[in-house]
């Protein structure tokens, strides 16, 4: 399953009833299950974001459904980040870089083809 970091800020509605936040987090965990996801952990935070949740979901569609469903309740605005573990990163191959010389050659080749007269 993919891992996601969900950052949340309280809306005016959410902060007015901040004491209900732990109950809403329990409801969020139940909602996640219905979307096929699991909330690994959730934290209330200081700083730019009021809450952070670590969520495992089978795919981006499931996670998007969870984010939209929780946002639709009107208590938080969310931002979701796809996270990668160290093990994930070890399996990712970096694409070869295009060097400046190679890029110039490709551009020159394309320009040369464009300037050739059409052959019928």
VEXLO-841396 format. One record per residue (C-alpha): residue in three letters; residue number from 1; y, x, z negated. Coordinates in Angstrom, 3 decimals, padded with zeros to 6 digits. Last residue first. Layout:
N
<pt r="ALA" k="NUM" north="Y" east="X" up="Z"/>
...
REM end
This chain:
120
<pt r="UNK" k="120" north="014.099" east="007.306" up="052.832"/>
<pt r="UNK" k="119" north="015.360" east="010.282" up="050.939"/>
<pt r="UNK" k="118" north="018.247" east="009.581" up="048.633"/>
<pt r="UNK" k="117" north="020.612" east="012.521" up="048.469"/>
<pt r="UNK" k="116" north="020.167" east="014.839" up="045.484"/>
<pt r="UNK" k="115" north="023.063" east="014.624" up="043.014"/>
<pt r="UNK" k="114" north="021.123" east="012.533" up="040.519"/>
<pt r="UNK" k="113" north="018.171" east="014.925" up="040.497"/>
<pt r="UNK" k="112" north="020.481" east="017.883" up="039.803"/>
<pt r="UNK" k="111" north="022.127" east="016.013" up="036.923"/>
<pt r="UNK" k="110" north="018.740" east="015.287" up="035.343"/>
<pt r="UNK" k="109" north="017.678" east="018.941" up="035.639"/>
<pt r="UNK" k="108" north="020.948" east="020.176" up="034.166"/>
<pt r="UNK" k="107" north="020.516" east="017.801" up="031.212"/>
<pt r="UNK" k="106" north="016.947" east="018.960" up="030.573"/>
<pt r="UNK" k="105" north="017.948" east="022.629" up="030.817"/>
<pt r="UNK" k="104" north="020.869" east="022.095" up="028.457"/>
<pt r="UNK" k="103" north="018.546" east="020.401" up="025.946"/>
<pt r="UNK" k="102" north="016.091" east="023.320" up="026.124"/>
<pt r="UNK" k="101" north="018.890" east="025.822" up="025.499"/>
<pt r="UNK" k="100" north="020.239" east="023.779" up="022.570"/>
<pt r="UNK" k="99" north="016.792" east="023.577" up="021.019"/>
<pt r="UNK" k="98" north="014.993" east="020.256" up="020.856"/>
<pt r="UNK" k="97" north="013.212" east="020.216" up="017.572"/>
<pt r="UNK" k="96" north="009.532" east="019.458" up="017.385"/>
<pt r="UNK" k="95" north="008.749" east="016.255" up="015.488"/>
<pt r="UNK" k="94" north="007.898" east="016.766" up="011.834"/>
<pt r="UNK" k="93" north="004.360" east="015.858" up="010.920"/>
<pt r="UNK" k="92" north="003.926" east="013.487" up="008.010"/>
<pt r="UNK" k="91" north="000.681" east="013.918" up="006.067"/>
<pt r="UNK" k="90" north="002.141" east="016.102" up="003.302"/>
<pt r="UNK" k="89" north="004.977" east="013.613" up="002.866"/>
<pt r="UNK" k="88" north="002.535" east="010.850" up="001.976"/>
<pt r="UNK" k="87" north="000.934" east="013.036" up="-000.732"/>
<pt r="UNK" k="86" north="004.398" east="013.739" up="-002.188"/>
<pt r="UNK" k="85" north="004.956" east="010.016" up="-002.332"/>
<pt r="UNK" k="84" north="007.135" east="008.128" up="000.134"/>
<pt r="UNK" k="83" north="009.631" east="005.391" up="-000.689"/>
<pt r="UNK" k="82" north="010.978" east="002.588" up="001.497"/>
<pt r="UNK" k="81" north="014.347" east="001.562" up="000.054"/>
<pt r="UNK" k="80" north="015.443" east="-001.980" up="-000.701"/>
<pt r="UNK" k="79" north="018.963" east="-003.133" up="-001.526"/>
<pt r="UNK" k="78" north="019.332" east="-006.253" up="-003.579"/>
<pt r="UNK" k="77" north="021.936" east="-008.768" up="-004.620"/>
<pt r="UNK" k="76" north="021.066" east="-010.529" up="-007.842"/>
<pt r="UNK" k="75" north="021.176" east="-013.923" up="-009.542"/>
<pt r="UNK" k="74" north="021.513" east="-016.175" up="-006.480"/>
<pt r="UNK" k="73" north="017.953" east="-017.473" up="-006.161"/>
<pt r="UNK" k="72" north="018.098" east="-016.574" up="-002.462"/>
<pt r="UNK" k="71" north="018.160" east="-012.883" up="-003.381"/>
<pt r="UNK" k="70" north="014.679" east="-013.101" up="-004.895"/>
<pt r="UNK" k="69" north="013.257" east="-014.802" up="-001.821"/>
<pt r="UNK" k="68" north="015.026" east="-012.437" up="000.577"/>
<pt r="UNK" k="67" north="013.743" east="-009.356" up="-001.232"/>
<pt r="UNK" k="66" north="010.201" east="-010.714" up="-001.527"/>
<pt r="UNK" k="65" north="010.064" east="-011.731" up="002.135"/>
<pt r="UNK" k="64" north="011.416" east="-008.308" up="003.104"/>
<pt r="UNK" k="63" north="008.684" east="-006.658" up="001.055"/>
<pt r="UNK" k="62" north="005.986" east="-008.701" up="002.764"/>
<pt r="UNK" k="61" north="007.420" east="-007.918" up="006.207"/>
<pt r="UNK" k="60" north="007.787" east="-004.213" up="005.401"/>
<pt r="UNK" k="59" north="004.066" east="-003.857" up="004.666"/>
<pt r="UNK" k="58" north="001.259" east="-004.086" up="002.103"/>
<pt r="UNK" k="57" north="003.626" east="-004.065" up="-000.865"/>
<pt r="UNK" k="56" north="003.959" east="-001.842" up="-003.926"/>
<pt r="UNK" k="55" north="007.158" east="-002.323" up="-005.899"/>
<pt r="UNK" k="54" north="009.246" east="-000.091" up="-008.152"/>
<pt r="UNK" k="53" north="012.125" east="-002.174" up="-009.489"/>
<pt r="UNK" k="52" north="015.621" east="-000.990" up="-010.340"/>
<pt r="UNK" k="51" north="018.261" east="-002.999" up="-012.182"/>
<pt r="UNK" k="50" north="021.998" east="-003.019" up="-012.819"/>
<pt r="UNK" k="49" north="022.967" east="-000.684" up="-009.983"/>
<pt r="UNK" k="48" north="026.130" east="001.430" up="-009.756"/>
<pt r="UNK" k="47" north="025.755" east="002.878" up="-013.237"/>
<pt r="UNK" k="46" north="023.552" east="001.987" up="-016.171"/>
<pt r="UNK" k="45" north="020.059" east="000.679" up="-015.552"/>
<pt r="UNK" k="44" north="017.660" east="-002.124" up="-016.384"/>
<pt r="UNK" k="43" north="014.205" east="-001.021" up="-015.327"/>
<pt r="UNK" k="42" north="011.225" east="-002.549" up="-013.554"/>
<pt r="UNK" k="41" north="007.696" east="-001.293" up="-013.109"/>
<pt r="UNK" k="40" north="004.737" east="-001.398" up="-010.749"/>
<pt r="UNK" k="39" north="005.742" east="-004.751" up="-009.272"/>
<pt r="UNK" k="38" north="002.830" east="-005.768" up="-007.061"/>
<pt r="UNK" k="37" north="003.108" east="-007.291" up="-003.599"/>
<pt r="UNK" k="36" north="001.160" east="-009.949" up="-001.677"/>
<pt r="UNK" k="35" north="004.191" east="-012.237" up="-001.343"/>
<pt r="UNK" k="34" north="002.751" east="-014.605" up="-003.974"/>
<pt r="UNK" k="33" north="002.215" east="-011.592" up="-006.238"/>
<pt r="UNK" k="32" north="005.868" east="-010.606" up="-005.793"/>
<pt r="UNK" k="31" north="006.968" east="-014.093" up="-006.862"/>
<pt r="UNK" k="30" north="004.987" east="-013.661" up="-010.079"/>
<pt r="UNK" k="29" north="006.698" east="-010.319" up="-010.736"/>
<pt r="UNK" k="28" north="010.089" east="-011.886" up="-009.971"/>
<pt r="UNK" k="27" north="009.330" east="-014.674" up="-012.492"/>
<pt r="UNK" k="26" north="008.700" east="-012.017" up="-015.148"/>
<pt r="UNK" k="25" north="011.981" east="-010.367" up="-014.137"/>
<pt r="UNK" k="24" north="013.737" east="-013.727" up="-014.452"/>
<pt r="UNK" k="23" north="012.456" east="-013.986" up="-018.021"/>
<pt r="UNK" k="22" north="013.823" east="-010.496" up="-018.812"/>
<pt r="UNK" k="21" north="017.167" east="-011.444" up="-017.173"/>
<pt r="UNK" k="20" north="017.703" east="-014.629" up="-019.168"/>
<pt r="UNK" k="19" north="020.152" east="-012.822" up="-021.487"/>
<pt r="UNK" k="18" north="022.149" east="-011.935" up="-018.366"/>
<pt r="UNK" k="17" north="023.082" east="-015.583" up="-017.865"/>
<pt r="UNK" k="16" north="026.708" east="-015.055" up="-016.843"/>
<pt r="UNK" k="15" north="025.628" east="-011.752" up="-015.235"/>
<pt r="UNK" k="14" north="023.304" east="-013.511" up="-012.797"/>
<pt r="UNK" k="13" north="025.814" east="-016.143" up="-011.688"/>
<pt r="UNK" k="12" north="028.516" east="-013.528" up="-011.098"/>
<pt r="UNK" k="11" north="025.950" east="-011.577" up="-009.083"/>
<pt r="UNK" k="10" north="023.921" east="-008.889" up="-010.804"/>
<pt r="UNK" k="9" north="023.177" east="-005.729" up="-008.884"/>
<pt r="UNK" k="8" north="019.708" east="-004.783" up="-007.710"/>
<pt r="UNK" k="7" north="017.961" east="-001.719" up="-006.336"/>
<pt r="UNK" k="6" north="014.440" east="-002.205" up="-004.994"/>
<pt r="UNK" k="5" north="012.404" east="000.965" up="-004.562"/>
<pt r="UNK" k="4" north="009.465" east="000.434" up="-002.238"/>
<pt r="UNK" k="3" north="005.944" east="001.843" up="-002.130"/>
<pt r="UNK" k="2" north="003.534" east="001.115" up="000.707"/>
<pt r="UNK" k="1" north="000.000" east="000.000" up="000.000"/>
REM end
